Amino acid sequence: MTSKTHRLEAVTVRLAPVNSERGEALSHLAALEHLNRMIAGFASMVSHETRSSLVGIQGWSELIRDGVLSPEEIRSCASDIFDGAQRIEKMIGQMVDLNHLETREVALRKRKVDLNAIATEVVAKHRLRQPVPPIGLQLDPAIPPIAGDPDRLAQAVDNFVTFARRKVTAATRVSITTELQNRRIRLGVRSDSMHAPTFDDWLFGRYERYEKRPSSIMGAGLGLAIARVIVELHDGRVSVERFPDESAELNLFIPVADSTRLTPNLPR
């Protein structure tokens, strides 16, 4: 009688923790709570950004309707109404632009880009709009090019400068610096009127910044959030640095372009 030996194969059994379903439920609940805060923050932003403009538009329109103003006063009110409408239109445009960037509905035109040239161009435009205070340039002429969309990068730098000059006086110091750091180009916009203690890195978020302090930086719009997404689409990152003199610097870091993949710098 022949006996047969049966060989047992090793079997690995993975047991799920007893509380896995509870942990997953808590995770979903936390995500829903975060979404609710985001929605509340969005509503808070839209409400604040539009209310002041709409109140002004309504008041000036009533004055014109009542017929108690002189022709000069009517022109002044009409100008204020136009400015208020433009602010609302700008906010809506920023929301649409940010959504298109985050959902990748825009195509970036990657080519060789000189960040020094972009910084110089942005400063020239700001000097035409608001010559005082001047913007200092501390640009490293030896920085290599990057690969990116020149128009979108110019938009990001312009948004940095616009935010840095939101509350300036004739004595405010604003400057732009470029330098090479570990195969990344750093472009920084520094100002002593940004009041660094009043904001943190969440400033670059979309609507998250309204969750904890919904009134701290109202009026800033979505410029920095748009700049952040543009930089991230170029494999870069953004940051805020504070200094002992209470000035602050908005920085973007973008990798140096691979010379084998660069395309010529074509006219924009």
Helices and strands as residue ranges (DSSP letters): H 20-66, H 71-102, E 111-113, H 115-129, E 135-138, E 146-148, H 150-164, E 174-181, E 184-191, G 196-198, G 201-204, G 208-210, H 223-233, E 237-242, E 248-255, G 259-261
